[in-house]
Amino acid sequence: MSKPTIIGFPQSTYVWTARSALGIKGVEHDFQPIAPPANRTPEHLARHPWGKVPVFEHEGLSLYETTAICEYVDAAFDGPGLMPKGAAERARARQIVSIADSYLYPAGVVRYALQYIFPRGADGQPDRKTIEGALPDIERVLGVLADALGDGDWFVGDGPTLADLYVGPLVAVLGMFPEGKALLGEAPTLQAHLGRLMGLDAFRGAAPSQG
Ligand SMILES: N[C@@H](CCC(=O)N[C@@H](CS)C(=O)NCC(=O)O)C(=O)O
């Protein structure tokens, strides 16, 4: 089989998840970095109607939405499974993925980290009101995730699954900014979980600093 391609922003948590899923499967891929506003060009909008990343291409197949990409990668290639086998464990992993998608990403990235990355407040500063509004929601979701992790190494079962690959990049981004770092100081098991992920070549190799 030929190598798949991932197109996206190197800094994107979703790109990190998709690329590390490929890495865990042991599938080499080409990475085509793009930067805004290239995601709004007709060429990219033809690949992704909402102009987001990642986009995945493989042997004539073009996919967007990280869950769909990861599901394809898991089914199409040999290598360790990205999802647990048992019905309850599988549902639990999918629940964590959905929590990351629905609650952690909107509060932790859109309403929090992006205020620092693209400041829109007065004098080009991060918008404090938006940040302050996001913090209780981030704290709440971190609490739920810490409870779900418990004293385990991984969210479900005895190895990394998509649940871990979704949460890890988001925890890493939160830790880059002061309030996120402080909240994570109260969630040491989530920090240790990120450290465990960073110990995996597949995850660390897909991290933004690695390009
Ligand atoms: N539901 C999408 C979300 C992807 C997403 O939000 N990507 C962000 C980067 S982390 C993006 O492309 N943002 C650019 C924009 O919205 O213009 C997925 O699962 O892939």
PDBQT file of the ligand as one rigid body, heavy atoms in Angstrom, charges set to zero:
ROOT
HETATM    1  N1  LIG A 301     -14.345  18.125  13.825  1.00  0.00    +0.000 N 
HETATM    2  C1  LIG A 301     -13.042  18.372  13.246  1.00  0.00    +0.000 C 
HETATM    3  C2  LIG A 301     -12.405  19.512  13.995  1.00  0.00    +0.000 C 
HETATM    4  C3  LIG A 301     -11.073  19.929  13.380  1.00  0.00    +0.000 C 
HETATM    5  C4  LIG A 301     -10.656  21.317  13.861  1.00  0.00    +0.000 C 
HETATM    6  O1  LIG A 301     -11.384  22.017  14.590  1.00  0.00    +0.000 OA
HETATM    7  N2  LIG A 301      -9.470  21.729  13.434  1.00  0.00    +0.000 N 
HETATM    8  C5  LIG A 301      -8.996  23.068  13.751  1.00  0.00    +0.000 C 
HETATM    9  C6  LIG A 301      -7.515  23.024  14.130  1.00  0.00    +0.000 C 
HETATM   10  S1  LIG A 301      -7.213  22.147  15.632  1.00  0.00    +0.000 SA
HETATM   11  C7  LIG A 301      -9.081  23.926  12.505  1.00  0.00    +0.000 C 
HETATM   12  O2  LIG A 301      -8.881  23.438  11.417  1.00  0.00    +0.000 OA
HETATM   13  N3  LIG A 301      -9.383  25.226  12.674  1.00  0.00    +0.000 N 
HETATM   14  C8  LIG A 301      -9.349  26.143  11.580  1.00  0.00    +0.000 C 
HETATM   15  C9  LIG A 301     -10.641  26.885  11.388  1.00  0.00    +0.000 C 
HETATM   16  O3  LIG A 301     -11.627  26.541  12.052  1.00  0.00    +0.000 OA
HETATM   17  O4  LIG A 301     -10.619  27.788  10.576  1.00  0.00    +0.000 OA
HETATM   18  C10 LIG A 301     -12.198  17.091  13.308  1.00  0.00    +0.000 C 
HETATM   19  O5  LIG A 301     -12.530  16.204  14.085  1.00  0.00    +0.000 OA
HETATM   20  O6  LIG A 301     -11.254  16.946  12.531  1.00  0.00    +0.000 OA
ENDROOT
TORSDOF 0
